[in-house]
Amino acid sequence: REPRELSVVGREHGWTGTGREHGGCVAAQECQRVGVDHHVLLCAREEAALAETADPKRPVVAFVDGRIAHEQGRYEAAADAFDAALATVVKTRADLPADFRSYAADTLMRVDRTPEAEYLLLEEAREYPLNARVRALLTTLYRSTGRAEDAAALAAH
């Protein structure tokens, strides 16, 4: 999508603003998320920078860089970006970006950091017990680490 189309997409989904005015951080984050999903990398980075300018405590640029690297299959770079985002969240006590834990965990599983991935997935599952993506990733993690009983127990719930 073209950059100007992202604000239209955002409005179609009930988001307000463009991220260019003060307080439009949520709208900018959602538009950049759409941008990443549609591989509009420049727009995604631009919207992330605008969102982070509106709320400097939130690690939007690092999260978007992680998402982009993840989608490109550059998992080490994605892990580094997600590590930076998480460090910022810990420091500022800001909310995590939407889908952060699941993307970070998926990335960490791919770079053989399964204990960290499991921790993030369990935290996400505590907050959102019906999240199918998180449950699928956790099942995959259990199976890949030889924990078939844990995978079966998760599937049974």
Phi, psi and omega per residue, in radians:
R1 nan 2.653 3.062
E2 -1.338 2.671 -3.113
P3 -0.928 -0.726 -3.100
R4 -1.209 -0.413 3.108
E5 -1.253 -0.452 -3.094
L6 -1.115 -0.653 3.121
S7 -1.190 -0.555 3.074
V8 -1.160 -0.787 3.104
V9 -1.028 -0.764 3.125
G10 -1.033 -0.795 3.133
R11 -1.120 -0.630 3.104
E12 -1.081 -0.474 -3.135
H13 -1.707 0.183 3.063
G14 1.532 0.138 3.111
W15 -1.455 2.546 -3.121
T16 -1.918 2.648 3.089
G17 1.374 -3.132 3.135
T18 -2.088 -0.116 -3.051
G19 1.593 -0.131 -3.120
R20 -1.516 -0.369 3.096
E21 -1.710 2.779 3.119
H22 -1.048 2.347 3.106
G23 1.590 -0.048 -3.135
G24 -1.576 0.363 -3.037
C25 -1.024 -0.772 -3.105
V26 -1.106 -0.766 3.125
A27 -1.083 -0.757 -3.134
A28 -1.111 -0.707 3.130
Q29 -1.122 -0.744 -3.138
E30 -1.167 -0.692 3.106
C31 -1.150 -0.707 3.109
Q32 -1.152 -0.574 3.100
R33 -1.130 -0.734 3.050
V34 -1.078 -0.711 3.131
G35 -1.051 -0.761 3.118
V36 -1.130 -0.761 -3.114
D37 -1.068 -0.472 -3.136
H38 -1.832 0.278 3.060
H39 1.034 0.608 3.052
V40 -1.717 1.362 -2.947
L41 -1.129 -0.776 -3.131
L42 -1.101 -0.771 3.135
C43 -1.122 -0.705 -3.141
A44 -1.063 -0.774 3.133
R45 -1.161 -0.699 3.126
E46 -1.093 -0.823 3.138
E47 -1.142 -0.643 3.108
A48 -1.119 -0.736 3.119
A49 -1.105 -0.704 3.100
L50 -1.118 -0.743 3.128
A51 -1.110 -0.731 -3.125
E52 -1.225 -0.561 3.052
T53 -1.121 -0.724 3.126
A54 -1.181 -0.568 3.140
D55 -2.475 1.486 -3.039
P56 -1.084 -0.267 3.133
K57 -1.323 -0.318 -3.073
R58 -1.647 2.296 -3.059
P59 -1.500 1.044 -3.033
V60 -1.210 -0.724 -3.122
V61 -1.111 -0.792 3.127
A62 -1.093 -0.701 3.123
F63 -1.112 -0.790 3.138
V64 -1.127 -0.737 3.094
D65 -1.054 -0.677 3.084
G66 -1.135 -0.751 3.117
R67 -1.092 -0.762 -3.137
I68 -1.096 -0.841 3.130
A69 -1.069 -0.698 3.109
H70 -1.050 -0.854 -3.125
E71 -1.132 -0.463 3.109
Q72 -1.515 -0.036 3.140
G73 1.391 0.249 3.111
R74 -1.679 1.343 -2.949
Y75 -1.258 -0.588 3.079
E76 -1.112 -0.769 3.104
A77 -1.129 -0.690 3.104
A78 -1.097 -0.770 3.133
A79 -1.066 -0.730 3.108
D80 -1.069 -0.755 3.141
A81 -1.156 -0.743 3.116
F82 -1.158 -0.632 3.064
D83 -1.060 -0.755 3.120
A84 -1.115 -0.731 3.118
A85 -1.097 -0.771 -3.126
L86 -1.143 -0.690 3.104
A87 -1.072 -0.686 3.100
T88 -1.141 -0.760 3.138
V89 -1.084 -0.741 3.127
V90 -1.098 -0.728 -3.108
K91 -1.210 -0.764 -3.029
T92 -1.667 -0.223 -3.082
R93 1.071 0.504 3.081
A94 -1.357 2.867 3.055
D95 -1.256 2.575 3.046
L96 -1.225 2.536 3.016
P97 -1.069 2.669 3.110
A98 -0.985 2.418 3.113
D99 1.201 0.138 -3.098
F100 -0.992 -0.942 -3.036
R101 -1.051 -0.710 -3.098
S102 -1.212 -0.728 3.110
Y103 -1.196 -0.731 3.121
A104 -1.110 -0.753 -3.141
A105 -1.119 -0.769 3.103
D106 -1.010 -0.755 3.123
T107 -1.120 -0.816 -3.104
L108 -1.103 -0.615 3.066
M109 -1.084 -0.642 -3.091
R110 -1.299 -0.320 3.105
V111 -1.926 0.392 3.038
D112 1.067 0.746 3.030
R113 -2.072 0.975 -3.007
T114 -1.141 -0.611 3.107
P115 -1.062 -0.715 3.102
E116 -1.174 -0.702 3.113
A117 -1.083 -0.779 3.138
E118 -1.069 -0.744 3.127
Y119 -1.021 -0.843 -3.141
L120 -1.083 -0.725 -3.129
L121 -1.173 -0.698 3.114
L122 -1.151 -0.678 3.071
E123 -1.084 -0.769 3.135
E124 -1.151 -0.705 3.138
A125 -1.151 -0.560 3.080
R126 -1.136 -0.725 -3.131
E127 -1.345 -0.643 -3.064
Y128 -2.305 1.331 -3.022
P129 -1.117 -0.313 -3.130
L130 -1.766 0.139 -3.129
N131 -1.195 1.891 -3.063
A132 -1.115 -0.674 3.140
R133 -1.092 -0.774 -3.137
V134 -1.139 -0.762 3.123
R135 -1.090 -0.699 3.124
A136 -1.151 -0.750 3.113
L137 -1.126 -0.707 3.131
L138 -1.152 -0.694 3.075
T139 -1.085 -0.771 3.107
T140 -1.059 -0.775 3.130
L141 -1.069 -0.811 -3.140
Y142 -1.053 -0.795 -3.126
R143 -1.130 -0.702 -3.096
S144 -1.234 -0.302 3.128
T145 -1.869 0.288 3.061
G146 1.290 0.442 -3.115
R147 -1.930 1.074 -3.090
A148 -1.047 -0.619 3.131
E149 -1.118 -0.727 3.102
D150 -1.129 -0.706 3.109
A151 -1.106 -0.749 3.133
A152 -1.147 -0.700 3.125
A153 -1.115 -0.699 3.109
L154 -1.130 -0.746 -3.135
A155 -1.140 -0.536 -3.117
A156 -1.281 -0.331 -3.100
H157 -1.611 nan nan
